[in-house]
């Protein structure tokens, strides 16, 4: 009976250790994923700000600078009194 009790305690300790290690790994991965997503979103904000700098003048529809960056740009959409102010690309 005593050997059976020791084996059960050993198995219980092993299972608890595996669960704790799995939770720690999951926590570290979740933290990494949040950090990585924040970097991606920061890069997107930078690209959007750069594209707004190249927004063509309404009176001069020249896309030479935009075409130098991306040859798929075909236009720019702007809707007054909204946040719509983006380039249009066609693949």
KENU-287977 format. One record per residue: z, x negated, y negated of N, C-alpha, C, O, CB in turn; residue number from 1; chain. Coordinates in Angstrom, 2 decimals. Last residue first. Glycine has a CB too. Example, Ala and Ser with C-alpha at 12.3 -4.5 7.8 and 13.67 -1.06 7.14 Angstrom:
2
n.w, n.u, n.v, ca.w, ca.u, ca.v, c.w, c.u, c.v, o.w, o.u, o.v, cb.w, cb.u, cb.v, tordo, titor
7.08, -12.85, 2.25, 7.14, -13.67, 1.06, 7.87, -12.90, -0.03, 8.04, -13.41, -1.14, 5.72, -14.08, 0.60, 2, A
7.80, -13.19, 5.69, 7.80, -12.30, 4.50, 7.80, -13.20, 3.30, 8.46, -14.24, 3.32, 9.05, -11.31, 4.47, 1, A
This chain:
91
n.w, n.u, n.v, ca.w, ca.u, ca.v, c.w, c.u, c.v, o.w, o.u, o.v, cb.w, cb.u, cb.v, tordo, titor
-57.70, 4.25, -45.44, -57.88, 3.24, -44.39, -59.27, 3.28, -43.81, -59.58, 2.49, -42.92, -56.88, 3.42, -43.30, 91, A
-57.03, 4.52, -48.74, -57.81, 5.12, -47.67, -58.11, 4.02, -46.67, -58.69, 2.99, -47.01, -59.13, 5.78, -48.19, 90, A
-54.44, 5.27, -51.10, -55.18, 4.32, -50.26, -55.91, 5.09, -49.17, -55.47, 6.16, -48.74, -54.23, 3.25, -49.64, 89, A
-53.30, 5.73, -54.31, -53.90, 6.41, -53.16, -54.70, 5.37, -52.39, -55.55, 4.67, -52.96, -54.80, 7.63, -53.60, 88, A
-50.15, 5.05, -55.94, -51.55, 4.74, -55.63, -52.00, 5.51, -54.40, -51.19, 5.88, -53.55, -51.73, 3.22, -55.41, 87, A
-48.13, 7.48, -57.76, -48.37, 6.56, -56.65, -49.87, 6.23, -56.53, -50.73, 7.01, -56.94, -47.84, 7.17, -55.33, 86, A
-46.13, 9.46, -58.85, -46.83, 8.42, -59.60, -47.14, 7.28, -58.62, -46.48, 6.24, -58.65, -45.98, 7.91, -60.83, 85, A
-44.05, 12.05, -59.04, -45.29, 11.67, -58.37, -46.07, 10.70, -59.26, -46.60, 11.08, -60.30, -46.15, 12.92, -58.05, 84, A
-41.85, 13.13, -60.19, -41.74, 11.72, -59.79, -42.99, 11.24, -59.06, -43.00, 10.14, -58.52, -40.52, 11.51, -58.91, 83, A
-42.94, 15.13, -63.00, -42.45, 14.96, -61.63, -42.29, 13.46, -61.38, -42.56, 12.64, -62.25, -43.43, 15.61, -60.58, 82, A
-44.26, 15.44, -65.42, -42.94, 16.05, -65.26, -42.44, 16.06, -63.81, -41.62, 16.89, -63.44, -42.97, 17.46, -65.78, 81, A
-47.56, 15.10, -64.06, -46.63, 15.12, -65.18, -45.37, 15.90, -64.85, -45.40, 16.87, -64.10, -47.30, 15.72, -66.41, 80, A
-48.54, 13.15, -61.50, -48.31, 14.54, -61.84, -47.23, 14.56, -62.91, -46.12, 14.09, -62.69, -47.90, 15.40, -60.58, 79, A
-50.94, 10.92, -60.47, -49.82, 11.10, -61.37, -49.71, 12.58, -61.71, -50.68, 13.19, -62.15, -49.97, 10.23, -62.67, 78, A
-52.51, 8.77, -58.24, -52.14, 10.15, -58.51, -50.88, 10.16, -59.39, -49.89, 9.49, -59.08, -51.90, 10.93, -57.19, 77, A
-55.33, 6.73, -58.10, -53.91, 6.81, -58.47, -53.60, 8.26, -58.79, -54.33, 8.90, -59.54, -53.58, 5.87, -59.68, 76, A
-57.60, 5.27, -55.66, -57.23, 6.02, -56.85, -55.74, 5.95, -57.11, -55.00, 5.22, -56.45, -57.66, 7.45, -56.73, 75, A
-58.12, 3.67, -53.53, -59.24, 4.46, -54.02, -58.89, 5.25, -55.28, -59.78, 5.83, -55.91, -59.71, 5.41, -52.94, 74, A
-57.39, 0.73, -51.81, -56.99, 1.62, -52.91, -58.22, 2.33, -53.45, -59.22, 1.70, -53.79, -56.27, 0.82, -54.03, 73, A
-58.10, -1.16, -49.95, -58.12, 0.23, -49.51, -57.74, 1.21, -50.62, -57.77, 2.42, -50.39, -57.19, 0.42, -48.34, 72, A
-57.71, -3.72, -50.80, -59.07, -3.18, -50.95, -59.17, -1.72, -50.52, -60.22, -1.10, -50.69, -60.04, -4.02, -50.15, 71, A
-55.14, -4.87, -52.63, -55.41, -4.07, -51.44, -56.76, -3.38, -51.63, -56.92, -2.55, -52.52, -54.28, -3.02, -51.18, 70, A
-55.35, -6.74, -54.72, -54.17, -6.73, -53.86, -54.47, -6.02, -52.54, -54.10, -6.50, -51.47, -52.99, -6.05, -54.57, 69, A
-57.75, -6.20, -55.91, -57.49, -7.58, -55.53, -56.30, -7.67, -54.58, -56.24, -8.56, -53.73, -57.25, -8.44, -56.77, 68, A
-57.47, -3.54, -56.56, -58.38, -3.89, -55.46, -58.19, -5.32, -55.01, -58.44, -5.64, -53.84, -59.81, -3.67, -55.88, 67, A
-55.79, -3.80, -58.77, -55.31, -3.14, -57.56, -56.18, -3.50, -56.36, -55.67, -3.73, -55.26, -55.28, -1.63, -57.75, 66, A
-57.51, -5.07, -60.57, -56.28, -5.73, -60.16, -55.72, -5.12, -58.88, -55.25, -5.84, -58.00, -55.23, -5.65, -61.28, 65, A
-59.59, -3.13, -60.75, -59.86, -4.49, -60.28, -58.59, -5.20, -59.81, -58.60, -5.87, -58.78, -60.54, -5.30, -61.38, 64, A
-59.75, -0.53, -61.61, -58.91, -0.79, -60.46, -59.08, -2.22, -59.95, -58.73, -2.48, -58.79, -59.21, 0.19, -59.35, 63, A
-59.84, 1.22, -64.58, -60.23, -0.01, -63.91, -59.23, -0.32, -62.78, -58.02, -0.37, -63.00, -60.30, -1.18, -64.92, 62, A
-60.08, 3.49, -66.52, -59.92, 3.62, -65.06, -60.40, 2.38, -64.30, -61.30, 2.50, -63.47, -60.68, 4.83, -64.57, 61, A
-58.52, 3.86, -69.32, -59.35, 2.80, -68.75, -59.19, 2.82, -67.23, -58.25, 2.22, -66.71, -58.97, 1.40, -69.34, 60, A
-56.81, 5.82, -70.00, -58.07, 5.78, -70.73, -59.03, 4.73, -70.17, -60.21, 4.72, -70.51, -57.81, 5.50, -72.20, 59, A
-54.60, 5.38, -68.40, -55.33, 6.64, -68.25, -56.69, 6.61, -68.94, -57.62, 7.29, -68.50, -54.51, 7.78, -68.81, 58, A
-54.36, 2.21, -66.87, -54.25, 3.01, -68.08, -55.10, 4.26, -67.92, -56.19, 4.21, -67.35, -54.69, 2.20, -69.35, 57, A
-53.02, 1.77, -63.54, -54.09, 1.69, -64.53, -53.81, 2.61, -65.73, -53.14, 3.63, -65.62, -55.43, 2.06, -63.89, 56, A
-50.21, 0.01, -62.54, -50.77, 1.34, -62.75, -51.83, 1.28, -63.83, -51.57, 0.78, -64.93, -49.66, 2.35, -63.13, 55, A
-48.86, -2.28, -62.03, -50.32, -2.36, -61.98, -50.99, -1.00, -62.19, -52.21, -0.88, -62.04, -50.76, -2.94, -60.66, 54, A
-46.26, -1.52, -62.00, -46.67, -2.45, -63.05, -48.19, -2.50, -63.15, -48.75, -2.74, -64.22, -46.11, -3.86, -62.78, 53, A
-46.17, -0.04, -59.71, -46.12, 0.69, -60.97, -46.50, -0.22, -62.14, -47.01, 0.26, -63.16, -44.73, 1.28, -61.20, 52, A
-46.13, -2.08, -57.81, -47.33, -1.25, -57.92, -47.34, -0.48, -59.24, -48.40, -0.28, -59.82, -47.41, -0.28, -56.74, 51, A
-43.56, -3.10, -58.21, -44.73, -3.96, -58.46, -45.99, -3.13, -58.62, -46.83, -3.43, -59.47, -44.90, -4.96, -57.32, 50, A
-42.03, -0.91, -57.40, -41.93, -1.37, -58.79, -43.13, -2.26, -59.14, -43.65, -2.18, -60.25, -40.61, -2.14, -59.01, 49, A
-42.77, -0.84, -54.70, -43.09, 0.30, -55.55, -43.02, -0.11, -57.02, -43.87, 0.30, -57.81, -42.13, 1.48, -55.28, 48, A
-41.73, -3.28, -53.83, -43.18, -3.05, -53.77, -43.57, -1.91, -54.69, -44.58, -1.99, -55.39, -43.62, -2.74, -52.31, 47, A
-38.97, -2.84, -54.20, -39.64, -3.92, -54.92, -41.15, -3.71, -54.94, -41.79, -3.93, -55.97, -39.31, -5.28, -54.27, 46, A
-38.53, -0.75, -52.43, -38.31, -0.53, -53.86, -39.00, -1.60, -54.69, -39.54, -1.31, -55.76, -36.80, -0.50, -54.18, 45, A
-39.04, -2.10, -50.05, -39.91, -0.99, -50.45, -39.75, -0.71, -51.93, -40.74, -0.47, -52.63, -39.58, 0.28, -49.63, 44, A
-36.91, -3.89, -49.98, -38.28, -4.41, -50.08, -39.24, -3.32, -50.53, -40.16, -3.59, -51.30, -38.73, -5.00, -48.74, 43, A
-34.80, -2.11, -49.67, -34.85, -2.93, -50.88, -36.26, -3.49, -51.08, -36.74, -3.56, -52.20, -33.82, -4.07, -50.82, 42, A
-35.38, -1.10, -47.12, -35.44, -0.20, -48.27, -35.49, -0.97, -49.58, -36.15, -0.54, -50.52, -34.23, 0.73, -48.26, 41, A
-34.97, -3.47, -45.64, -36.28, -2.83, -45.64, -36.42, -1.91, -46.85, -37.44, -1.93, -47.54, -36.51, -2.03, -44.34, 40, A
-32.24, -3.94, -46.08, -33.23, -4.93, -46.51, -34.63, -4.32, -46.60, -35.38, -4.62, -47.53, -33.24, -6.12, -45.55, 39, A
-31.15, -1.69, -44.88, -30.95, -1.87, -46.32, -31.92, -2.91, -46.87, -32.39, -2.78, -48.00, -29.51, -2.29, -46.63, 38, A
-31.88, -2.15, -42.22, -32.46, -1.03, -42.95, -32.30, -1.18, -44.45, -33.20, -0.83, -45.21, -31.84, 0.28, -42.49, 37, A
-30.19, -4.35, -41.67, -31.64, -4.51, -41.63, -32.34, -3.38, -42.38, -33.30, -3.63, -43.10, -32.12, -4.56, -40.18, 36, A
-27.66, -3.12, -41.87, -28.00, -4.24, -42.75, -29.52, -4.41, -42.82, -30.08, -4.61, -43.90, -27.33, -5.54, -42.26, 35, A
-27.86, -1.25, -39.77, -27.64, -0.80, -41.15, -28.03, -1.88, -42.15, -28.66, -1.60, -43.17, -26.17, -0.39, -41.35, 34, A
-28.17, -3.01, -37.61, -29.23, -2.05, -37.92, -29.08, -1.52, -39.35, -30.08, -1.37, -40.05, -29.19, -0.87, -36.91, 33, A
-25.72, -4.40, -37.64, -26.96, -5.13, -37.87, -28.08, -4.17, -38.27, -28.87, -4.47, -39.17, -27.36, -5.92, -36.61, 32, A
-24.00, -2.25, -37.02, -23.87, -2.97, -38.29, -25.13, -3.74, -38.63, -25.57, -3.73, -39.78, -22.68, -3.92, -38.24, 31, A
-24.94, -1.67, -34.44, -25.02, -0.65, -35.49, -24.90, -1.30, -36.87, -25.62, -0.92, -37.79, -23.92, 0.41, -35.29, 30, A
-24.30, -4.07, -33.13, -25.70, -3.67, -33.26, -25.87, -2.63, -34.36, -26.83, -2.68, -35.13, -26.22, -3.12, -31.93, 29, A
-21.49, -3.98, -33.26, -22.22, -5.07, -33.91, -23.69, -4.71, -34.11, -24.27, -5.02, -35.16, -22.11, -6.36, -33.07, 28, A
-21.06, -1.63, -31.72, -20.64, -1.71, -33.12, -21.36, -2.81, -33.87, -21.80, -2.60, -35.00, -19.15, -1.94, -33.20, 27, A
-22.05, -2.44, -29.22, -22.67, -1.31, -29.92, -22.31, -1.32, -31.40, -23.16, -1.06, -32.25, -22.23, 0.02, -29.29, 26, A
-20.24, -4.50, -28.66, -21.66, -4.80, -28.79, -22.38, -3.69, -29.54, -23.21, -3.96, -30.40, -22.31, -5.01, -27.40, 25, A
-17.89, -2.94, -28.51, -18.01, -4.02, -29.49, -19.48, -4.38, -29.72, -19.90, -4.55, -30.86, -17.22, -5.26, -29.02, 24, A
-18.48, -1.26, -26.34, -18.24, -0.69, -27.66, -18.36, -1.74, -28.76, -18.90, -1.45, -29.83, -16.85, -0.05, -27.71, 23, A
-18.68, -3.19, -24.29, -19.84, -2.35, -24.63, -19.69, -1.73, -26.01, -20.64, -1.69, -26.79, -20.04, -1.23, -23.59, 22, A
-16.05, -4.15, -24.26, -17.15, -5.07, -24.59, -18.39, -4.28, -24.99, -19.07, -4.65, -25.94, -17.47, -5.99, -23.40, 21, A
-14.72, -1.81, -23.44, -14.40, -2.44, -24.73, -15.53, -3.36, -25.16, -15.93, -3.35, -26.33, -13.07, -3.22, -24.64, 20, A
-15.89, -1.40, -20.90, -16.01, -0.38, -21.94, -15.75, -0.99, -23.31, -16.49, -0.71, -24.25, -15.02, 0.78, -21.67, 19, A
-15.10, -3.73, -19.55, -16.53, -3.44, -19.72, -16.73, -2.42, -20.83, -17.66, -2.56, -21.63, -17.14, -2.93, -18.39, 18, A
-12.30, -3.38, -19.61, -12.92, -4.53, -20.28, -14.40, -4.29, -20.54, -14.90, -4.61, -21.62, -12.74, -5.80, -19.44, 17, A
-12.03, -1.10, -18.01, -11.60, -1.07, -19.41, -12.23, -2.21, -20.20, -12.64, -2.02, -21.35, -10.06, -1.15, -19.51, 16, A
-12.93, -2.15, -15.57, -13.67, -1.05, -16.21, -13.30, -0.96, -17.69, -14.17, -0.76, -18.53, -13.37, 0.30, -15.50, 15, A
-10.93, -4.09, -15.11, -12.35, -4.47, -15.20, -13.16, -3.40, -15.92, -13.98, -3.71, -16.78, -12.93, -4.72, -13.81, 14, A
-8.63, -2.53, -14.95, -8.75, -3.56, -15.99, -10.20, -3.96, -16.20, -10.64, -4.15, -17.33, -7.91, -4.79, -15.63, 13, A
-9.28, -1.02, -12.67, -9.01, -0.36, -13.94, -9.16, -1.34, -15.11, -9.75, -1.01, -16.13, -7.60, 0.27, -13.93, 12, A
-9.43, -3.07, -10.77, -10.63, -2.27, -11.07, -10.47, -1.56, -12.40, -11.41, -1.49, -13.19, -10.90, -1.25, -9.94, 11, A
-6.74, -3.89, -10.82, -7.81, -4.85, -11.12, -9.10, -4.11, -11.50, -9.77, -4.49, -12.46, -8.07, -5.77, -9.91, 10, A
-5.44, -1.57, -9.98, -5.15, -2.13, -11.32, -6.25, -3.09, -11.75, -6.64, -3.11, -12.92, -3.79, -2.85, -11.32, 9, A
-6.51, -1.37, -7.37, -6.75, -0.31, -8.35, -6.49, -0.80, -9.77, -7.25, -0.48, -10.68, -5.88, 0.91, -8.05, 8, A
-5.47, -3.71, -6.23, -6.92, -3.56, -6.33, -7.26, -2.48, -7.36, -8.19, -2.65, -8.15, -7.54, -3.19, -4.95, 7, A
-2.75, -3.10, -6.29, -3.26, -4.26, -7.04, -4.76, -4.15, -7.25, -5.26, -4.46, -8.32, -2.92, -5.57, -6.31, 6, A
-2.68, -0.93, -4.52, -2.26, -0.76, -5.92, -2.78, -1.90, -6.79, -3.19, -1.67, -7.92, -0.72, -0.69, -6.01, 5, A
-3.42, -2.15, -2.13, -4.24, -1.06, -2.67, -3.93, -0.85, -4.15, -4.84, -0.61, -4.95, -3.99, 0.25, -1.88, 4, A
-1.29, -3.85, -1.73, -2.61, -4.44, -1.97, -3.55, -3.41, -2.59, -4.36, -3.73, -3.45, -3.20, -4.99, -0.66, 3, A
0.73, -1.96, -1.22, 0.84, -2.83, -2.39, -0.52, -3.44, -2.73, -0.87, -3.54, -3.91, 1.88, -3.94, -2.14, 2, A
0.00, -0.80, 1.18, 0.00, 0.00, 0.00, 0.00, -0.85, -1.26, -0.65, -0.51, -2.24, 1.17, 0.92, 0.01, 1, A
